[in-house]
Amino acid sequence: MKKNLGFTLVELSVVIVLIGLIVAGVMGGQALLRQAKVRTLISDYNKYNTAVNAFKLEYSELPGDLSNASSYGIGTDGNGNRQIHSTNTENLDFWQHLSQSGIIAGAYTGSAPPLVAGVNVPVSSYGGNVVVHVGHLSTAGGSCLAIAGGTLFGTVHNAHIFAFGGIDPATGWQCPNLGFLKVSEASGIDNKIDDGEPDSGIMYSINFSNSNTNGSRCVDRGVNQSGNVLYDFDETGENCRVWFKFTL
């Protein structure tokens, strides 16, 4: 008769430990990959901020706003008022001027809205539907960035910003208003390159929407609220979109 041998407790323990190590390795690898993606936002900001400065040194005006861009053969003329607005598509001509001048890679059309990832606005190195938008914050900031009534961003009025956020291709919405970062991730970037505060310095963090709605928050204030703004670490979703000021 054959003897029916089963696994010993030691053998079962070894198998369980090995499975645990494999699972932990996979989960850890996924976390490292996501952290690497998040860090690309810093690289994108530095790259495009450097590009703006290089363009200004070469042409003496801002990309998108350059009043004689057609003379240089790099796209549509801006109005030369030193502000990049979406009301006259300078926010899209911005990317056309940079690419046509050879300062950044790619070829962007500079055509009218809506925003089309990879066509008239670049996709962030983060990937997915996250694009890099640009504009000037003021009373005439245009439909995407006209938040002059928003107390939260009073400190960035009359400043240019890069806006990182998701766009919804299903609706054709022209603003990158979809959240894509966890609160801890946005806060981590803020602490790394800025002051750790969501409403001051170079980097600004904004809720999934401009409201102060629980369940879709990155910070504990909407743009029309005042007070000391804090990251809302109780929120576990990917509800943060972020803005970075130009440093000219």
N, C-alpha and C positions, 0 to 999 in steps of 0.2 A: 504493500500500500504506500502511495505517495504521501509524504508529509506536507500538509498545507501550511506554509509559513506566511505570516502577516508581517506588517511593519512593526518594528519596536517603537517604543515611546521616544527613544533617542533619535531614531531615523525620522519620525514624524516631526519632531522638534526642529531638526536640521532643515527639513523641507519648508516648514512654516517660516523659519528665520530667513531662508533664502528668498522666499516669496516676498516677505516684508522688505528685504533689502532692494529687490527689483522694483517694487512699487515706490519705495522712497526715492530711488534713483530716478525713476521716470518723473515723479512729481517735482523733485528738485531740479531736474533738467528743464521742465516746463517753466518753473519759476525763474530760472536763470535766463531763459529765452525771452520771457516777458520783460525782465529787468533790462535786458539788452535793447529791446524795442523802445522802452521808455527813454533810455539814454540817447536814442537817436534824435529825440526832440531837441535836445541841447545842441547836438551837432547841426541839425537843420537851422536852428536859430542863429548859431554862430556863422554858418555858411552864408545865409542870406543877408545877415547884417553886414558881413564883410563885403558881399557883392554890392550892396547899396552904397557903401562908402567908396568902393572902387569906381562905380559908375559916376558918382558925384565928382570924384577927382578928375575923371576923364571928360565929362560933359558939363560940369558946373551946375547941373540941375538934377533933380530926383528922377529916377526911372518912373515912367507913367505920367509924370508932370512935365517932362521935357518938351519945351515949346517948339523946337525945330527937329523933332525926331525923324520926320520924313526926309529932311535934307541929308541926314546921315544914313538914310535907308534902313532904319531899325524899327519902323512902325508908325503908328498914328501919333500926331502931335497932341501934347497936353496943353494946358492953359498957362503953365509957368507961374502959378501963384504959390508955389512951394508947399502945396497940400495935395495929397493923393486921395481923390474922392471916388466913390462908386457911383455918384450921381451922373458923371459923364464918362464912365467906364475906365477912368484912369487906373482903378484898382486892377483891371485886367491888362491894360496897356503896360502896366508895371512889369509884368512877367514877359510880355512880348519884347519890351526894350532890353531887358536883361539878357534874354536868350538870343535875340537878333544881334546884339553887340558882342556876343561870345563870352560874356562874363559868367553866365551859368549855362549848364548843359540843357539840352532839350529844345523844343520849338513850340512856342505858345502863340495862339492865334490873336489874342487881344480883342476878340469879338465880344459882342454884348452878352449880358447874362441870359440864361442862368449859368452858374458855375458848372463846368464839366471837368471832372478830375482827369488830369493828364492832357487836357486839350487847351483850356485857357487858364487853368490854375494847376500848380504842381501837386502831386500826391506826396505827402510826407513820407519820409523814410520809415515811419512807424507802420505804414501799410494800411490795408483795408480801404475804407472810404474817407480816411482822414486827409484833409487838404490843408494847404497853407494859404490863408487869405491875408490881404493887406489893406490898410486904410488909415485915414486920419480921423481922429476923434474930435468932433466939434459939433456945433449946432447944425452944420451942413455936412455931416459925415456920411450921409447916404443911408439907404434902407437897412443895410447890414449892421452898421456901426453907429447909427445916430442914437446915442444914449445920453444926450446932453442933460436930460432931466434925471438921470440916474445918479443919486448922491454917492453911491458906492464908488463910482469911477471919476469923481470930480478931480482927483489928482492926476488923471491921465488925459484930461481935456487938452486940446491943442498939442497932441503928440501923435506920432505915427506908431502903429503896432502891427505885428504879425499875429494873426489869429489862427490857432490850431483847433480844428473841430471836424466832426463828421458831417457830410452832406447826404441827403436822402435822395438818391436818383429816382425813386418812384414818384416823388412829388415835384422834382425839379427846383426845389427851394434853393435860392441863390446864396444863402448864408450858411457857413459851417457851424450850425447851432446844436449838433448832436454831441452829447458827452461820449467820451471814450476812455477816460482814465479813472482809476480808483482814487479816492481821496488821499490814501496813503502815498500813492505814486505822485500825484500833483504836489503834495506837501514835500515829498522827498526831493523833487526837482527844485522846488522853491528854496529849500534849505541848502541845497548844493550850490546853486548859482546866485541866489538872491538873499532876501532877508527873512524868509520863512513866513511872511505875512501875505495872505491872499489878496490884499487890497493896496499894496504899496510896493515901491521899488521898481524893478525892471519887469518882473513876472506877475501876472494877475490871473487868478483862478475864478471861474464863473460857473454857476449852476447849469445843469442841462438846459433849463429855460431861464428866462430873466426873472422868474418869480422866486418865491421863498417857500416852495412846496415840499413838504416832507415826502420822502420816497424818491425824490429825483434831485437831491441836493449835493453840492460839493462844499459849499460854504453856508453859513447860517443866516445869510442876509440876501435879499433880492436886490437888484440894482437900484431900486427906488427907495431903499431903506438906508438909514444912517446907523451909526454906532460902530463899535470895534468889531470888525469882521473876523471870524474864526473858521478854520477848516472843520467840517462836520464829520468827525471820525466815526460817528454812529451809523453813517450811511455806508452800505457795503457794495452798492452798485457801481457801475462805470459811468458816473454822472458829471465828471469834470471836463471842461474844455479850458484851454489856457491861452493867454495873450502875452506877448513879449514886446516891450517898447524898443523902437529903434534906438541905437546909441550912435548918433552922428557926431 
